[in-house]
Amino acid sequence: MVASRTAMPLAKAAWRHNGWKSAAAWLQSATCTRNTRIQLENREYHSMFIAPAFANTSATGGFDLVSFLPMIVIFVLFWFLLIRPQQKKMKEHQKMLSEINKGDEVATQGGIVGRVTKAGEQYLSIEIANGVEINVQRGAVATKLEKGTIKSL
């Protein structure tokens, strides 16, 4: 068996230590087992295909729009299917929160239904039962109910 250029560096330490004149002599000796020879041959075989793959890299260095196009398409789909509808929903909710006045019936995000008794810039006082009022942040209001909804519950 003749040692290849790939197997030489792998065997260098062993054959120098034991006094062999070359890696080929080490590979043919009794100390080099069959499994070691097979491993060295496999490394040589794989390196034969890896070297041309690295050598085949493009040296243009320019911007390639075709490879970037799928990312642009995905971003546009996310924009129209997820981001834009969510922004519209948030604007409608902010508009609804700013229009809440005294006497409106609201439902909070926690599921509490009541009538607004005081409306401040950031906080609302909501009457949830006769004589029972709670203070909540405006942002905690989930929806504005139609008049008479509380009576029907």
N, C-alpha and C positions, 0 to 999 in steps of 0.2 A: 504494500500500500504506500503510495507516495503522498506526502503531506502537501496540502494546498497553502496558498497565501493566507487564507482565513484561519486555518488550523494552526499555523505557525505561532502567532502571538499567544494563542490559548495554551500551547504546550511549552512555550519558552521557559517559564520558571521551572517546570518539572525536569526538562532535559538538561538545563544548565546545572541544576542542583545535583543531579545524578551523574554528571560527567559525559552524557551522550554528545556526540559531535553535531548532531542536527535533530530537528524536530521529526524528520522522517525516520531516523533511527529509533527515536523514542516511540513513535507510533507502531513500529514493527516489533518492538521489544515485548517481553512477557509482562512488564509492569502496566503497559497500556491495555486495559481490558477491552473486550468487544463492545461493551456499552459506551465506553469513552470514544471509541472510533466512530460509532454510529452517531453519537451526539455531535461530534466535530463535523461529520459529513452533513448532517441536517443543518447545522449553522451555516455551512458553506452554501448549501442549496438555497436556503432562505435569503442569504445575503446577495445571491445572484439576482434575485428579483427585486429586492429592496433598493439597490443602488440605482437602477434605471428609473425607478419611480421618483426618487428624490431629484434625479438629474432632469426630469421632464417638467419641472416647474416653469410657469410662465414668467418671462422676464420683462413683460410689457410695462407693468406697474401702473397702467392707466385705470380709469374708472370704468367699470363694466356695468352698464345700466340693466342689461338682461339678467344678470345674476342678482341684482337688487330689486327687480320688479316684483317677485313674490312677496317680499316684505312690504312693499308699497300697497299692493292689493289687499293684504291682510289688515294693514292699518286702516285703509278706507272702509273695509267691511266692518271692523270693530267700531269705527266712528259712526257709521250710519245705523248699525244694528244695536249698539250698546251705549255709547257715550252720548250721542245726540238726544235720544229719547229720555235718558236719565236727566240731562240738563233741562229739557223741557218740563219734565215732571217736577224738578226742584224749583224752577221759576214759578210754576203754577202754585206750588205749596207755599212759597215765600209770599206770593201775592195774596193767597187766602189768609195767611197769618197776619198780614198787615191790614186786612179788611175786617178783622174781628173787632166788634164793638160791644158795649154793654147791652145785655138782653139777648145776645145770640146763644144758641144752643150748640155745644161742642162735645166731641168725644176725644179723650186723651189717648196717647199711645199705650197707656196702661189699661185702657178699657173703661175708664171712669167717664160717665155721661153727666153733664150738668149745664147750668145756665150761667153765663158770664155776668158777674155783678160789678166788677171793677176791671178796667182795662188800662194797664200801664204800658210803657214802652217795651219792657222785657218780661213782666209778670202779669198774670191774670188771676183774679179771684173768681172761683167757680163755686156756685151753690149746688151741692149734690143731693141735699135733702133740706127740709124746712129747718132753717137755722144752722145748717152745717155748711161752712165754707172752707175751701182749701185754696192755697196759692200754688200755682204752677207756672213754669216758664212758658212763654209763647211757643217755643219750639217743641214742647211736649204735646201740643194739640195735633192730633192726627187728622181730624176732619171737622168741618163745620156742618152741622145738621140743619135740616129744614125746621121751620117753626112748627111746634106741636109734636115733635118726635118724642120728647120726654113724657108727655101725657099718654101717648099710646103704649109706652113700655109698661 
